[in-house]
Amino acid sequence: MGNCLSSSLKNSSLLSSLLNQKDKLNKTLFELETFFDTSRILQANEGDKQLYEDLLFRAISLMNSSGGILFLKQKESPICTVAAILHSNEEKIKAELFTENFKPFKSCEETKSIVLLNNFSDKKLKVTGWKHALVTPLNGPKEVHGYLILGEKESRDGIMPFSEEDAQLMEVISLQAGIALENRLLIQNLDKEKKSVNNIIRSIGNGIITLNLLGEIDSYNNQALEILEKSDDEVTNHPYFYVFENMPRIVDLITKCIDTGKSIIEPNMVIPINDNEKYINFTARPLIDSNLHPIGVIIGIENITEELRVRNTFKRYVSESIVDQIVDDNLDLGMGGQLKDVTVLFSDIRGFTAMSEKMEPDDVVKLLNEYYTIMIDIIFKYNGTLDKIIGDELMVVFGAPVEIKNPSDAAINTAIEMQNTLIEINKESSKQIEIGIGINSGFVISGNIGSEVRSDYTVIGDNVNLASRLCSYAKGHEIIISKNTSDNTTHNFNLKKLPPFEVKGKQKKINAWKVQYS
């Protein structure tokens, strides 16, 4: 009998253990089913509102709860918004303000765990009419995104308090819901940023094209399509060498930008567009993310109108007022020349080669930049055209491309101010700069000289050469003018006639005058 009783007790204990294991397995299976069903709900929903409602209904049915409220936190406010609700007094509950400082919410935030409120006495929750409630934080990987309140667990025996097992089961939904909300917020932020970037790209007047790491067109604006005269189908997701197949120079520049990771700028490019040509300013820059890793290339294409071409060309040579006059008068400044009566000024720094040999290269460049900045301001003041800078020499034209009143007077006034300004600068500088200036007047050929790809506005002719020879003859601080310039002046300048002298390129000696100034 003892053996039988012992065997029976052992079997009874084993059966009890098996039943416990069965309960645990059933509970685990139920949790897995809950996890799977919740995942299916999260993946199936496209709209935010539907997602929140489905999450709430799933939690209510899982807990046999009589109702529930899903709150979301706001970045710009401590007040939590009602994202979904199932309750008979819906309007009354929505009228009540629930903030992040609400005690159960704050407890959830601090512990990142579920709070059981059985037989609670909280005045704010009394509006629900419930006796028992379960408050679940919607935990994302980084932060809590909201809270879920379930109330009144129902059973065959009536209303029951929530248990720790209920809390453990709700953690399954809590974790998945929090991750889903965080992913949804990330997607919303990405969509918002993408829309913002697209709005910026659309608002830019220039053509913008972005490439991904594979060299395929990732995005573009309408201006790019208009400039290239292409359709969406010809651009979208195509590699750049296909889109620019008839523009080998652009393909080379983009490839160089990709290979070197450096910005490329190419102004005044000529590109073929449907049997025509367009002038553009082209840029290609590496596109990088917030971690400074390359993610593609951004291309800028600026369509240069004739007016913009003129402005870009002549703003290097003349003052803004002269540029405006060139544009307003619609002057023909294409390839070719015109005969113009002008005054040409040359200035040259005396002894600059010897001075520069004793200086560091950076100091030489700095000195020249400071010198030219001051001199060019004076030139523009008298409506002169800066033809070119050759080392330490300046060439200036008065009367072209736009005619001005009394170009000889303007040239002499410019020369006098240049010399007087240098005298004042030398008083406070350890580097003494002396310049000689030569001025001549007469007819020259003016126009854009070069090729369609690269050209510069300039003047050429014998009268230009004579101005250069006079500059070579002038000593430091001297201004030498020709007979033509002297005859054309209207102002009573203090001029001193020089003995005739020979210059290179002239068979006869020339007459010249030195401008006396103070």
C-alpha positions in Angstrom: 0.0 0.0 0.0 2.9 2.3 0.8 4.4 1.8 -2.6 1.0 2.4 -4.3 0.4 5.5 -2.3 4.0 6.7 -3.1 3.4 6.0 -6.8 0.0 7.8 -6.7 1.5 10.9 -5.0 4.3 10.9 -7.5 1.9 10.7 -10.5 -0.3 13.3 -8.9 2.7 15.7 -8.5 3.8 14.9 -12.1 0.3 15.6 -13.4 0.1 18.9 -11.5 3.5 19.8 -12.9 2.3 18.9 -16.4 -0.8 21.0 -16.0 1.4 24.0 -14.8 3.6 23.5 -17.8 0.5 23.4 -20.0 -0.7 26.7 -18.5 2.7 28.3 -19.1 2.8 27.0 -22.7 -0.7 28.2 -23.3 0.2 31.6 -21.9 3.4 31.8 -24.0 1.3 30.7 -27.1 -1.2 33.4 -26.3 1.6 36.0 -25.9 3.0 34.9 -29.3 -0.4 35.1 -30.9 -0.8 38.5 -29.4 2.6 39.6 -30.7 1.8 38.2 -34.2 -1.7 39.8 -34.3 -0.4 43.1 -33.1 2.4 43.0 -35.7 -0.1 42.3 -38.4 -2.2 45.3 -37.3 0.8 47.6 -37.3 1.9 46.5 -40.8 -1.6 46.6 -42.3 -2.4 50.2 -41.3 -1.5 53.0 -43.6 -3.2 56.0 -41.9 -2.3 57.2 -38.5 -5.9 57.5 -37.2 -6.7 53.9 -38.2 -3.5 52.6 -36.6 -4.3 54.2 -33.3 -7.9 52.9 -33.3 -6.8 49.4 -34.2 -4.2 49.4 -31.4 -6.8 50.5 -28.9 -9.4 48.0 -30.0 -6.8 45.2 -30.0 -5.8 46.1 -26.4 -9.4 46.3 -25.2 -10.4 42.9 -26.7 -7.2 41.3 -25.3 -7.9 42.5 -21.8 -11.7 42.1 -22.0 -11.8 45.8 -21.0 -15.0 47.9 -21.3 -13.1 50.9 -22.8 -9.9 52.6 -23.4 -8.1 55.9 -24.3 -4.9 56.3 -26.3 -2.9 59.5 -25.6 0.0 60.9 -27.6 2.7 63.3 -26.4 3.4 66.5 -28.2 6.8 68.1 -28.7 5.5 71.6 -28.6 3.2 71.2 -25.7 3.0 69.2 -22.4 -0.7 68.5 -23.1 -1.3 64.9 -24.3 -3.8 64.6 -27.2 -6.5 61.9 -27.5 -5.5 59.8 -30.6 -8.2 57.2 -30.1 -11.0 56.6 -27.6 -13.7 54.1 -26.9 -16.0 55.3 -24.1 -19.6 56.2 -23.6 -18.6 59.7 -22.2 -16.2 60.4 -25.1 -16.8 64.2 -25.3 -16.6 64.6 -21.5 -13.2 62.8 -21.4 -11.9 64.9 -24.3 -12.8 68.1 -22.5 -10.5 67.0 -19.6 -6.8 68.0 -20.0 -4.3 65.2 -19.5 -0.7 66.4 -19.4 2.6 64.7 -19.1 2.6 65.6 -15.4 -0.5 63.5 -14.8 0.7 61.3 -11.9 0.1 57.9 -13.6 1.7 59.2 -16.8 4.7 60.5 -14.9 5.1 57.2 -13.1 5.1 55.4 -16.5 7.6 57.8 -17.9 10.0 57.3 -15.0 9.8 53.5 -14.7 9.1 52.7 -18.4 6.6 50.1 -17.0 2.9 49.6 -16.6 0.9 51.1 -13.7 -2.0 49.2 -12.2 -4.7 51.5 -10.7 -7.2 49.2 -8.9 -9.9 50.9 -6.8 -8.3 54.3 -7.6 -9.3 57.6 -6.1 -7.8 59.9 -8.7 -10.2 62.8 -9.4 -9.2 63.3 -13.0 -9.8 59.6 -13.8 -13.1 59.7 -12.0 -14.6 61.3 -15.1 -14.2 57.9 -16.8 -16.6 56.2 -14.3 -14.2 53.3 -14.0 -13.1 51.7 -10.7 -10.0 50.0 -12.1 -7.6 51.0 -14.7 -4.4 49.9 -16.3 -2.0 52.6 -17.7 0.5 51.5 -20.3 3.5 53.6 -21.6 4.0 53.3 -25.4 7.8 52.8 -25.2 9.9 53.5 -28.2 13.6 52.6 -28.3 14.5 56.2 -27.2 11.5 57.7 -25.5 7.9 57.3 -24.4 5.6 58.4 -27.2 2.3 58.2 -25.5 0.1 56.3 -23.0 -2.8 53.8 -23.1 -5.4 53.7 -20.4 -7.7 50.6 -20.2 -10.5 50.4 -17.7 -13.0 47.9 -16.2 -11.8 44.4 -16.9 -14.9 42.3 -17.4 -15.4 38.6 -16.7 -18.3 36.1 -16.1 -18.1 37.0 -12.4 -18.4 40.8 -13.2 -15.9 43.6 -13.0 -12.4 42.5 -11.8 -9.1 44.3 -10.9 -6.2 44.1 -13.3 -3.5 41.6 -12.4 0.3 41.4 -12.8 -0.3 38.8 -15.5 -2.5 41.4 -17.4 0.4 43.9 -17.1 2.9 41.4 -18.5 0.6 40.7 -21.4 0.1 44.4 -22.1 3.9 44.9 -22.3 3.8 42.9 -25.6 1.5 45.5 -27.1 3.2 48.4 -25.4 6.6 47.6 -26.8 5.4 47.0 -30.3 3.1 50.0 -30.3 6.0 52.2 -29.1 8.3 51.0 -31.9 5.5 51.4 -34.4 4.9 55.0 -33.3 8.6 55.9 -33.4 8.9 54.5 -36.9 5.8 56.4 -37.9 7.2 59.6 -36.5 10.5 59.0 -38.3 8.7 58.5 -41.5 6.7 61.6 -41.0 9.8 63.6 -40.2 11.5 62.3 -43.3 8.5 63.1 -45.5 8.3 66.5 -44.0 12.0 67.1 -44.6 11.7 65.7 -48.2 8.8 68.0 -48.9 10.7 70.9 -47.5 13.7 70.1 -49.6 11.5 69.6 -52.7 9.8 73.0 -52.0 13.2 74.7 -51.7 14.4 73.0 -55.0 11.2 74.1 -56.7 11.6 77.6 -55.5 15.1 78.0 -56.8 15.3 79.8 -60.1 18.2 77.7 -61.3 18.0 74.0 -62.5 18.8 71.6 -59.7 19.6 67.9 -60.2 20.7 65.4 -57.5 22.4 62.1 -58.2 22.6 59.1 -55.9 25.8 57.0 -55.3 25.1 55.0 -58.4 25.1 58.2 -60.5 21.4 58.0 -61.2 19.1 61.0 -61.3 17.5 61.0 -57.8 15.5 64.3 -58.0 15.3 67.5 -60.1 13.1 70.6 -60.5 11.1 71.9 -63.4 13.7 74.6 -64.1 16.3 71.8 -64.9 13.8 70.2 -67.3 13.1 73.5 -69.0 16.8 74.4 -69.4 17.7 70.9 -70.8 14.4 70.7 -72.7 13.7 67.2 -71.5 10.7 65.3 -70.2 10.3 63.5 -66.9 10.7 60.1 -68.6 14.1 61.2 -70.1 15.5 62.1 -66.7 13.9 60.1 -63.9 16.2 57.3 -62.6 18.5 57.6 -65.6 22.3 57.7 -65.2 23.9 61.1 -65.7 26.0 60.0 -68.7 22.7 59.1 -70.5 20.9 62.4 -69.6 24.0 64.4 -70.7 25.1 62.1 -73.5 25.4 65.0 -76.0 27.4 67.1 -73.5 30.7 65.4 -72.9 32.1 68.3 -71.0 29.4 68.1 -68.4 29.9 64.3 -68.1 33.6 64.9 -67.5 32.9 67.5 -64.8 30.4 65.3 -63.0 32.8 62.3 -63.2 35.6 64.5 -61.8 33.3 65.6 -58.9 32.5 62.0 -58.1 36.1 60.8 -58.3 37.7 63.7 -56.4 34.9 64.6 -53.9 35.5 68.2 -54.7 33.2 71.0 -56.0 33.4 71.8 -59.7 32.5 75.3 -61.1 32.4 76.1 -64.8 30.9 79.5 -65.8 29.8 80.5 -69.2 29.5 77.0 -70.7 28.0 76.5 -74.2 25.8 73.4 -74.4 23.9 71.9 -77.4 20.2 71.7 -76.9 18.0 70.4 -79.7 20.1 71.8 -82.6 20.6 75.1 -80.7 23.0 76.4 -78.1 22.6 77.7 -74.6 24.9 79.5 -72.3 24.9 78.2 -68.7 26.8 78.4 -65.5 27.5 74.9 -64.2 28.3 73.6 -60.7 28.7 70.1 -59.3 29.1 69.6 -55.6 29.3 66.5 -53.4 26.1 65.7 -51.6 26.8 64.7 -48.0 24.7 63.5 -45.0 24.8 64.8 -41.4 27.7 62.5 -40.7 29.7 64.0 -43.6 29.5 60.8 -45.6 29.0 61.2 -49.4 25.5 60.2 -50.6 25.6 61.6 -54.2 26.1 64.8 -56.2 24.0 67.9 -56.5 24.2 69.7 -59.9 23.3 73.3 -60.5 22.5 74.7 -63.9 22.0 78.4 -64.4 20.5 79.5 -67.7 22.4 82.6 -68.7 20.3 85.1 -70.6 21.9 87.7 -72.9 21.5 90.3 -70.3 23.1 88.1 -67.6 25.9 87.3 -70.0 26.6 90.9 -70.5 26.5 91.6 -66.8 28.7 88.7 -65.9 31.2 89.8 -68.6 31.4 93.5 -67.9 31.0 93.7 -64.1 34.7 92.7 -64.1 35.6 95.7 -66.3 33.3 98.6 -65.4 31.2 100.1 -62.6 27.6 98.9 -62.0 26.2 102.2 -63.6 28.1 101.5 -66.8 26.9 97.9 -66.8 23.3 99.1 -66.5 23.8 101.5 -69.4 25.2 98.7 -71.5 22.1 96.6 -70.8 19.7 99.5 -71.2 21.2 100.6 -74.5 21.2 97.0 -75.7 24.7 97.4 -77.1 25.9 94.8 -79.6 28.9 93.3 -77.8 29.2 90.0 -79.7 32.2 88.6 -81.4 33.6 91.3 -83.8 35.0 94.8 -83.5 34.0 98.5 -83.7 36.0 101.6 -84.4 35.8 103.9 -81.4 37.5 107.1 -80.3 38.7 106.5 -76.8 41.4 107.4 -74.3 43.7 104.7 -73.0 45.6 104.7 -69.7 48.5 102.4 -68.8 50.0 102.4 -65.3 53.0 100.4 -64.1 54.7 99.9 -60.7 58.3 101.0 -60.9 60.9 98.6 -59.6 58.4 96.0 -58.6 60.4 93.0 -59.8 63.3 93.9 -57.5 60.9 94.6 -54.7 59.1 91.3 -55.0 62.3 89.3 -55.0 62.9 90.4 -51.4 59.3 89.5 -50.3 57.5 86.2 -49.6 55.1 85.1 -52.4 52.1 85.5 -50.1 53.1 89.1 -49.2 53.6 89.9 -52.9 50.1 88.8 -53.7 48.6 90.6 -50.7 50.4 93.8 -51.6 49.1 93.6 -55.2 45.6 92.8 -54.1 45.5 95.8 -51.8 47.0 98.1 -54.5 44.6 97.0 -57.2 41.5 97.2 -54.9 42.2 100.9 -54.3 43.2 101.7 -57.9 40.2 99.9 -59.5 37.8 101.9 -57.2 39.3 105.1 -58.6 39.0 103.8 -62.1 35.3 103.0 -61.7 34.8 106.4 -60.1 35.6 108.1 -63.3 33.7 105.5 -65.5 36.8 103.9 -66.8 36.8 100.3 -68.2 39.4 98.0 -66.7 40.7 96.3 -69.8 43.2 94.0 -68.2 45.7 93.4 -65.4 49.1 92.2 -66.5 51.3 91.5 -63.5 51.9 94.9 -62.0 50.5 96.8 -65.0 46.9 98.2 -65.5 45.3 99.0 -68.8 42.2 101.2 -68.7 39.9 102.5 -71.4 37.7 105.6 -71.3 34.9 105.8 -73.8 34.4 102.1 -74.6 32.3 100.1 -74.6 30.0 103.0 -73.5 30.8 106.5 -74.6 31.4 109.0 -71.8 31.7 112.7 -71.8 35.3 114.1 -72.1 37.2 110.8 -71.9 40.6 112.6 -71.9 39.6 114.6 -68.9 38.4 111.5 -67.1 41.6 109.7 -67.8 43.8 112.5 -66.5 41.6 113.0 -63.4 41.9 109.2 -62.7 45.7 109.3 -63.1 46.0 112.3 -60.7 43.9 110.6 -58.0 45.8 107.4 -58.4 49.1 109.2 -57.9 47.9 111.3 -54.9 46.3 108.3 -53.3 49.6 106.3 -53.5 51.5 109.2 -51.9 49.1 109.1 -48.9 49.4 105.3 -48.7 53.2 105.4 -48.8 53.3 107.7 -45.8 52.0 104.9 -43.6 53.5 101.9 -45.4 56.9 100.3 -45.2 56.6 99.3 -48.9 56.9 102.3 -51.1 55.0 101.9 -54.3 55.7 104.3 -57.2 53.9 104.1 -60.5 54.4 105.7 -63.9 51.3 106.5 -66.0 51.0 107.0 -69.8 47.8 108.3 -71.5 46.9 108.5 -75.2 43.7 109.3 -77.2 42.5 108.2 -80.6 40.7 105.6 -82.6 41.0 101.9 -81.6 39.2 98.7 -82.5 37.0 97.5 -79.6 35.1 94.2 -79.1 35.1 90.7 -77.6 38.2 89.0 -78.9 38.7 85.3 -78.5 36.4 82.3 -79.2 32.8 81.4 -78.5 34.0 79.4 -75.5 36.3 82.1 -74.0 36.5 85.7 -75.0 37.4 89.0 -73.4 36.4 92.6 -74.1 39.4 94.7 -75.1 40.7 97.4 -77.4 43.6 97.1 -79.9 45.4 99.3 -82.3 48.4 101.7 -82.7 46.9 104.2 -80.3 46.8 101.5 -77.5 50.5 100.8 -78.2 51.4 104.5 -77.9 49.8 104.7 -74.5 51.8 101.7 -73.4 55.0 103.3 -74.7 54.3 106.6 -72.8 53.8 104.5 -69.6 57.2 102.9 -70.2 58.8 106.4 -70.6 57.2 107.8 -67.4 59.2 107.7 -64.2 57.8 107.0 -60.8 55.0 109.5 -59.8 54.9 110.9 -63.4 51.9 111.2 -65.7 52.8 111.5 -69.4 50.1 112.3 -72.0 50.2 112.4 -75.8 49.5 115.4 -78.0 46.1 113.9 -78.9 45.1 113.7 -75.3 46.3 117.2 -74.6 44.4 118.6 -77.6 41.2 116.8 -76.4 41.1 118.1 -72.8 38.5 120.6 -71.8 39.8 121.2 -68.3 42.7 123.6 -67.7 45.2 121.0 -66.4 48.7 122.1 -65.5 50.7 120.6 -68.3 54.5 120.8 -69.0 55.6 120.2 -72.6 58.5 117.7 -72.8 61.2 117.6 -75.4 60.3 115.3 -78.3 61.5 111.7 -77.7 61.6 108.4 -79.6 59.5 105.5 -78.7 59.5 101.9 -80.0 57.4 101.5 -83.1 57.5 105.1 -84.2 59.8 106.5 -86.9 59.5 110.1 -85.8 59.9 111.5 -82.3 56.7 112.2 -80.5 55.5 115.2 -78.6 54.2 114.7 -75.1 53.3 116.6 -71.9 53.8 115.8 -68.3 50.8 116.5 -66.0 51.8 118.6 -63.0 49.7 117.7 -59.9 49.8 118.2 -56.2 
